[in-house]
Amino acid sequence: MEDRVIDVDCQWLRSIYDQGNPFVFGEQSGLEPSVSIRRLCSQLDKWMDEESQNASIVGSPLYPETRAGDLEVEQSLNHAIEAYAARWLHLALPTDSDGSTLTEVVKALWRRARRDMLRVINRPSYRSMLSLLLFALTPIPAGIPDNEELDGVSGQVCVHAALQQIQTLRARQRSLQFNGARVMLAAPNRATSASPQSFATINFINAESTAYWAALTFDTSASLTLGCRPLLSSGLFGCESESSWRMVRTCSEVFREMTAEWNSAGLEMIDERANQVIAAGAAWKLLLWKLTANFKESLRDGHNEFEVTRSFASVSDAIDKFDAIYKNLLIACYNRIHFFSQETKFRWYELTLHYHLCILMLVDIAEATDRRDLLLEFTSKKVDAESWVLNSLKFGLVSRYTLRRDPDSSTIEQQSSDNTISSITVSLIAVDPYAHHVVAAVKLMQQAIDRDYAVGKISTDAYHDLLSTLTETLSQLPQGSKSVQIAKNSVSSQPLYG
């Protein structure tokens, strides 16, 4: 019965995901084409499988043991992609479509993908890792009962499982491993050159590094937004010595030297140059998220005052450095943004929103733990971040993004040409895959404007105007999301001070 419910244009859903791929792992520079993380993970699995076969690793838990097992991993990834993209399914259907039927489809896709997560957790591979991360990004559909939500695998568990998988895949250890249920014997020694696709090739190293950076993004986000301990970093100040974060700092200095003359008068900010700015700034933004997560950890785990102060100072210094290197260039990008491609506009929006959202989360963490003393010299940064978050949301509302249907795709198209559209043009916020980040930005901004209105810093008409912006922002997010509906109800029921 459920298979009939989800008899939808799944090829169209996968097409939406493919077109939105930069939205998921969008740290590319304008010098290179967008990276298809799915194709990258598939290629990595192929290389790993060739390596295991040439090394005669029998029954290795790292790779699919049979062709059928490989097909199951591929099918689970398709299911995860379809559930992830289902939030935008309403955009591809005619306006007179049955909303209740669509709601049931979205729930059925989510349930099917969730069942598959237990399968991919036990089949470590790069595609399994991607499936787990995508499901963690999939909104819980409105209408899912609380008890059903609690009785299965959660997004947080999926993130942890994905991070553990990439640790195992990167290690490729041949030593004896065991747990309470299984003992895995050591693999035979062999020469690295035995593989037709050696792990030493630059293609493999680059692909593996890209996949690791994607996982590091999720690890950093989870440690900040969920308060989890990071799995890919060690210690409170481990990021000071770890290679990935050292590379971010080094690249920042290289970028500073490279763009020293970009701030000179008369230099035109073109699309390619803007993408270089955004890509470099996005890497530093992730470092800021990491440092903020460290600050949160220092307070949560009861570190001494010296370590708390040091971690807060690291965040403040990172903000100052971002402003010194990237802020003026991002403003220059905004001054020419109407001349940029829609992908560049989207990346600019994502970077400015997420960077300044991090600053608001830092303030919220300090206030929630009654450490307002740390914020005495932080007022200007907080006020500036509030302005940028609001302006980013407004920019996301008025700017447009077009998704185009593949003319060769899909069952719905074959069944009824009246039920198809060749393209979709919506706001940037409507296609933002990080809807939970937008909801968090709305809630923090709601607290800020309520606070300022209560003490007379803003007028009544300005207050209403700001609330309407937040309400409109939430209306552009996927309405089938449980968290979006809760946030909408909260904002719409907000009492007016006076």
Secondary structure, 3 states (H helix, E strand, C coil): CHHHHCCCCHHHHHHHHHHCHHHHCCCCCCCCCCCCHHHHHHHHHHHHHHHHHHCCCCCCCCCCCCHHHHHHHHHHHHHHHHHHHHHHHHHHCCCCCCHHHHHHHHHHHHHHHHHHHHHHHCCCCHHHHHHHHHHHHCCCECCCCHHHHHCCCCHHHHHHHHHHHHHHHHHCCCCCEECCCCEECCCCCCCHHHCCCCCCCHHHHHHHHHHHHHHHHHHHHHHHHCCCCCCCCCCCCHHHCCHHHHHHHHHHHHHHHHCCCCCCCCCCCCHHHHHHHHHHHHHHHHHHHHHHHHHHHHHHCCCCHHHHHHHHHHHHHHHHHHHHHHHHHHHHHHHCHHHCCHHHHHHHHHHHHHHHHHHHHHHHHHHHCCCHHHHCCCHHHHHHHHHHHHHHHHHHHHCEEEEECCCCCCHHHHHCHHHCCCEEEEECHHHCCCHHHHHHHHHHHHHHHHHHHHCCCCCHHHHHHHHHHHHHHHHHCCCCEHHHHHHHHHHHCCCCCC
